[in-house]
Amino acid sequence: MPATIIPQNKDGQHDPPRRTGLRPRRRQNLVPSKFREQAHTMFQIGENFPAYIEAKIHLHHNNKTAKHNLENNLINHTIMTQYHVSKGLKVFSKKGTEAVMNELKQLHDRSVLDPKDPSELSDEEKKASLQYLMFKIKKICGRIKGRGCADGRKQRTYTPKDNASAPTVAAEALMLSCIIGAMEERDVTTVDIPGAFMQAEMDNVIHMKIEGTMAKLLTKLDPKMYRQYLRSKKGKPVLYIQLKKALYGTLKAALLFWKNLSSCLQEWGFEISPYNWCVANKTIKGCDRHNRQAKEKYGKEAPLTVKRGK
């Protein structure tokens, strides 16, 4: 049997074995585990400073790179933490279920979903169906919030970018509007439209697939409407629906809402600026009339958030 020769370096010592063909070493987490768990809890309830300072003091002897990595870890793994629906239900239990129900109830109340019988859909339509995603996060106030959206990546294969891109307001136009309002002491009103994308009607046929726990919870909202369309696929409940209104995550959602809002503003006498299509102008005396029009148009399912002042 041939002998194994271990190479030596200049000092006559054997070199350590080299790692060949292996994955790179995992980056060390610079936040100690006891501080990491404490920081996660403190950030979730909003009292983040004690845990942050304590962990930073522990690493006071490290270099600037270590402190920078520490800050990134605390921001990415605590402040910005959000859970997928399955993990969120385990972490938040009953409150997590209520958050999912509230998000699904919004879709149901706004008539966004139109359930379909899977037997009426072709194999291509089933494969093209978008996945419905749900995430949960604990806000600083302690409330558990669900965030649902459609996974619109499949639409990129057949939707040209020019047909899906929506105009956005320029920063210069926004700042100039604020400056003019302040200089002329105008009566300024800001209106927040709840569920903005869901205010616009869908202009083409898009199917979406809701699976697992979300499909079961959706049938509880209205058993007569959804239960007859519920199917089981590989032991998992599946519900196919057609989108009647725009939903966050679909490629054309922003464009459809912009068209909807622009047409309403033009009906109310506003003129769209030729320089920025997200700016509309009209000379009026008082904005009470348009506030009422906005509430009648967009505040049917949920009240608008209106703030007014000079």
C-alpha positions as CSV (number, residue, x, y, z in Angstrom):
1,M,0.0,0.0,0.0
2,P,1.6,3.3,-1.0
3,A,2.4,5.8,1.7
4,T,0.5,9.1,2.0
5,I,2.8,12.1,1.7
6,I,1.6,15.2,3.6
7,P,3.2,18.4,2.2
8,Q,5.2,20.7,4.6
9,N,5.5,24.4,4.5
10,K,8.7,26.5,4.8
11,D,8.8,26.1,8.6
12,G,8.6,22.3,8.4
13,Q,5.1,22.1,9.7
14,H,2.3,20.3,8.0
15,D,-0.3,22.3,6.2
16,P,-3.9,21.8,7.3
17,P,-6.1,19.8,4.8
18,R,-7.7,21.9,2.2
19,R,-11.5,22.1,1.7
20,T,-12.1,21.1,-2.0
21,G,-15.5,20.7,-3.6
22,L,-17.4,21.8,-0.4
23,R,-19.9,24.5,0.1
24,P,-18.5,27.8,1.6
25,R,-18.5,28.1,5.3
26,R,-21.6,29.6,6.8
27,R,-21.2,33.1,7.9
28,Q,-20.9,33.5,11.7
29,N,-23.8,35.3,13.3
30,L,-22.2,38.0,15.3
31,V,-25.1,38.4,17.7
32,P,-24.8,35.9,20.7
33,S,-27.8,33.5,20.9
34,K,-29.0,34.8,24.3
35,F,-28.9,38.4,23.0
36,R,-30.5,37.3,19.7
37,E,-33.5,35.8,21.4
38,Q,-33.9,38.8,23.7
39,A,-33.5,41.2,20.8
40,H,-36.1,39.4,18.7
41,T,-38.7,39.6,21.6
42,M,-37.8,43.2,22.4
43,F,-38.1,44.3,18.8
44,Q,-41.4,42.6,18.3
45,I,-43.0,44.6,21.2
46,G,-41.2,47.8,20.4
47,E,-38.8,48.0,23.3
48,N,-35.7,47.5,21.2
49,F,-33.1,49.7,22.7
50,P,-32.0,47.7,25.8
51,A,-31.4,44.5,23.8
52,Y,-29.6,46.5,21.0
53,I,-27.3,48.3,23.4
54,E,-26.5,45.2,25.4
55,A,-25.6,43.2,22.3
56,K,-23.5,46.1,21.0
57,I,-21.6,46.5,24.2
58,H,-20.8,42.8,24.1
59,L,-19.1,43.4,20.8
60,H,-17.4,46.7,21.7
61,H,-14.0,45.2,21.2
62,N,-14.7,44.1,17.6
63,N,-14.0,46.2,14.5
64,K,-16.4,48.4,12.6
65,T,-17.3,45.6,10.2
66,A,-18.5,43.5,13.1
67,K,-20.7,46.3,14.4
68,H,-22.1,46.9,10.9
69,N,-22.9,43.2,10.6
70,L,-24.6,43.3,14.0
71,E,-26.8,46.2,12.9
72,N,-27.8,44.4,9.7
73,N,-28.6,41.2,11.6
74,L,-30.8,43.1,14.0
75,I,-32.6,44.9,11.2
76,N,-33.1,42.0,8.9
77,H,-33.8,39.2,11.4
78,T,-35.9,41.1,14.0
79,I,-37.4,44.4,12.7
80,M,-38.2,43.1,9.2
81,T,-39.2,39.6,10.3
82,Q,-42.4,38.3,8.7
83,Y,-43.7,34.7,8.6
84,H,-45.3,32.6,6.0
85,V,-48.9,31.6,6.7
86,S,-48.0,28.1,8.0
87,K,-45.2,29.4,10.3
88,G,-47.2,32.4,11.4
89,L,-50.1,30.2,12.5
90,K,-47.6,28.2,14.7
91,V,-46.0,31.3,16.1
92,F,-49.1,33.5,16.7
93,S,-51.7,30.7,17.0
94,K,-55.2,32.2,17.5
95,K,-54.2,35.8,16.7
96,G,-52.5,34.6,13.5
97,T,-55.7,32.8,12.4
98,E,-57.7,36.0,13.0
99,A,-55.2,38.0,10.9
100,V,-55.6,35.6,8.0
101,M,-59.4,35.6,8.3
102,N,-59.4,39.4,8.3
103,E,-57.3,39.5,5.1
104,L,-59.5,36.9,3.4
105,K,-62.7,38.7,4.5
106,Q,-61.5,41.8,2.8
107,L,-61.2,39.9,-0.5
108,H,-64.7,38.4,0.0
109,D,-66.4,41.6,1.0
110,R,-65.0,43.5,-1.9
111,S,-66.1,40.8,-4.4
112,V,-62.6,40.1,-5.6
113,L,-63.0,36.3,-5.8
114,D,-65.2,34.3,-8.1
115,P,-64.8,30.6,-7.3
116,K,-64.5,28.2,-10.3
117,D,-65.1,24.5,-10.7
118,P,-61.7,22.8,-11.5
119,S,-63.4,20.5,-14.0
120,E,-64.3,23.6,-16.1
121,L,-60.7,24.7,-16.3
122,S,-58.2,23.3,-18.8
123,D,-54.8,21.9,-17.7
124,E,-53.1,25.0,-19.2
125,E,-55.4,27.3,-17.1
126,K,-54.6,25.4,-14.0
127,K,-50.8,25.6,-14.6
128,A,-51.1,29.3,-15.3
129,S,-53.0,30.0,-12.1
130,L,-51.2,32.3,-9.8
131,Q,-50.4,31.3,-6.3
132,Y,-51.9,33.3,-3.4
133,L,-49.4,34.1,-0.8
134,M,-50.0,35.2,2.8
135,F,-47.5,36.6,5.3
136,K,-47.9,37.7,8.9
137,I,-46.0,40.2,10.9
138,K,-46.3,41.5,14.4
139,K,-46.4,45.3,14.4
140,I,-44.8,47.6,17.0
141,C,-48.2,48.2,18.6
142,G,-48.5,44.4,19.1
143,R,-51.2,43.8,16.5
144,I,-50.8,40.8,14.2
145,K,-51.3,41.8,10.6
146,G,-51.8,39.5,7.6
147,R,-50.5,40.6,4.2
148,G,-51.9,38.7,1.2
149,C,-50.8,39.0,-2.4
150,A,-50.7,37.1,-5.7
151,D,-47.5,35.6,-7.0
152,G,-47.5,37.3,-10.4
153,R,-44.2,35.9,-11.7
154,K,-46.0,33.6,-14.2
155,Q,-47.5,36.6,-15.9
156,R,-44.0,37.9,-17.0
157,T,-43.8,35.2,-19.6
158,Y,-46.8,36.5,-21.6
159,T,-47.3,40.1,-20.5
160,P,-45.1,42.7,-22.2
161,K,-43.5,45.2,-19.9
162,D,-44.9,48.2,-21.8
163,N,-48.5,46.9,-21.3
164,A,-48.1,46.5,-17.5
165,S,-46.0,49.5,-16.4
166,A,-47.9,52.2,-14.5
167,P,-46.8,55.9,-14.3
168,T,-45.6,57.2,-11.0
169,V,-45.6,60.7,-9.6
170,A,-42.2,62.5,-10.0
171,A,-40.5,63.6,-6.8
172,E,-40.2,67.1,-8.2
173,A,-43.9,67.3,-8.9
174,L,-44.7,66.2,-5.3
175,M,-42.3,68.7,-3.8
176,L,-43.5,71.6,-6.0
177,S,-47.1,70.9,-5.0
178,C,-46.1,71.0,-1.3
179,I,-44.2,74.2,-1.8
180,I,-47.0,75.9,-3.7
181,G,-49.5,74.8,-1.1
182,A,-47.4,76.2,1.7
183,M,-46.5,79.5,0.0
184,E,-50.1,80.3,-1.0
185,E,-51.5,78.9,2.3
186,R,-53.9,76.5,0.5
187,D,-56.4,74.2,2.2
188,V,-54.7,70.9,1.7
189,T,-56.5,67.5,2.1
190,T,-54.8,64.1,1.9
191,V,-57.0,61.0,1.3
192,D,-55.9,57.5,1.8
193,I,-57.9,55.0,-0.2
194,P,-58.1,51.6,1.5
195,G,-57.5,48.5,-0.7
196,A,-56.7,50.8,-3.6
197,F,-55.9,48.1,-6.2
198,M,-59.1,46.2,-5.3
199,Q,-61.1,49.3,-6.4
200,A,-60.3,48.6,-10.0
201,E,-62.0,46.0,-12.2
202,M,-59.8,43.3,-13.8
203,D,-59.6,43.7,-17.6
204,N,-58.6,40.1,-18.5
205,V,-59.1,36.6,-17.2
206,I,-56.7,35.6,-14.4
207,H,-57.1,32.5,-12.3
208,M,-55.6,32.2,-8.8
209,K,-55.1,29.1,-6.6
210,I,-55.6,29.2,-2.9
211,E,-54.3,26.1,-1.0
212,G,-54.0,24.6,2.4
213,T,-55.2,26.4,5.6
214,M,-56.2,29.5,3.6
215,A,-58.6,27.5,1.5
216,K,-60.3,26.0,4.6
217,L,-60.6,29.4,6.3
218,L,-62.1,30.9,3.1
219,T,-64.8,28.3,3.1
220,K,-65.7,29.2,6.7
221,L,-66.4,32.8,5.6
222,D,-69.2,31.7,3.2
223,P,-69.7,28.0,3.0
224,K,-72.5,28.2,0.4
225,M,-70.3,30.1,-2.0
226,Y,-66.9,28.3,-1.7
227,R,-67.4,24.8,-0.2
228,Q,-68.8,23.3,-3.4
229,Y,-65.7,24.3,-5.3
230,L,-63.2,23.0,-2.7
231,R,-61.1,20.1,-3.9
232,S,-58.3,18.0,-2.5
233,K,-54.9,17.7,-4.4
234,K,-52.3,15.4,-2.9
235,G,-54.0,15.6,0.5
236,K,-54.1,19.4,0.4
237,P,-57.3,21.4,0.0
238,V,-57.3,23.6,-3.2
239,L,-59.6,26.3,-4.4
240,Y,-59.5,27.8,-7.8
241,I,-60.9,31.3,-8.3
242,Q,-61.0,34.0,-10.9
243,L,-60.0,37.5,-10.1
244,K,-62.8,40.0,-10.7
245,K,-60.8,43.0,-9.4
246,A,-57.1,43.9,-9.4
247,L,-55.0,42.4,-6.6
248,Y,-51.6,43.3,-5.3
249,G,-49.0,41.1,-6.9
250,T,-50.5,40.9,-10.4
251,L,-48.5,42.8,-12.9
252,K,-51.2,45.2,-14.1
253,A,-52.7,46.1,-10.7
254,A,-51.1,49.5,-10.4
255,L,-51.9,50.4,-14.0
256,L,-55.6,49.4,-13.6
257,F,-56.0,51.5,-10.5
258,W,-54.2,54.5,-12.1
259,K,-56.7,54.3,-15.0
260,N,-59.6,54.0,-12.6
261,L,-58.6,57.0,-10.5
262,S,-57.6,59.2,-13.5
263,S,-61.0,58.6,-15.1
264,C,-62.8,59.6,-11.9
265,L,-60.7,62.8,-11.5
266,Q,-61.5,63.8,-15.1
267,E,-65.2,63.2,-14.5
268,W,-64.9,65.5,-11.5
269,G,-63.4,68.3,-13.7
270,F,-59.7,67.8,-13.1
271,E,-57.2,68.1,-16.0
272,I,-54.3,65.6,-16.2
273,S,-51.0,67.3,-16.5
274,P,-49.2,66.6,-19.8
275,Y,-45.9,66.6,-18.0
276,N,-46.8,64.1,-15.4
277,W,-49.7,61.8,-15.7
278,C,-50.0,61.3,-12.0
279,V,-50.7,65.0,-11.4
280,A,-54.3,66.4,-11.9
281,N,-55.2,70.1,-11.5
282,K,-58.4,72.0,-10.9
283,T,-59.2,75.4,-9.5
284,I,-61.9,75.1,-6.8
285,K,-63.2,76.9,-3.7
286,G,-63.1,74.4,-0.9
287,C,-62.7,70.6,-1.2
288,D,-65.8,69.4,0.7
289,R,-67.6,68.4,-2.5
290,H,-64.7,66.3,-3.8
291,N,-64.2,64.7,-0.4
292,R,-67.8,63.5,-0.5
293,Q,-67.4,62.2,-4.1
294,A,-64.3,60.3,-3.0
295,K,-66.1,58.7,-0.1
296,E,-69.0,57.7,-2.3
297,K,-66.7,56.2,-4.9
298,Y,-64.0,54.5,-2.8
299,G,-65.3,54.4,0.8
300,K,-68.2,51.9,0.4
301,E,-66.5,48.9,2.1
302,A,-64.1,50.7,4.4
303,P,-63.9,54.4,5.4
304,L,-61.3,56.7,3.8
305,T,-58.6,58.2,5.9
306,V,-58.9,62.0,5.4
307,K,-56.5,64.5,6.8
308,R,-57.0,68.2,6.3
309,G,-55.1,71.4,7.2
310,K,-53.0,74.3,6.0
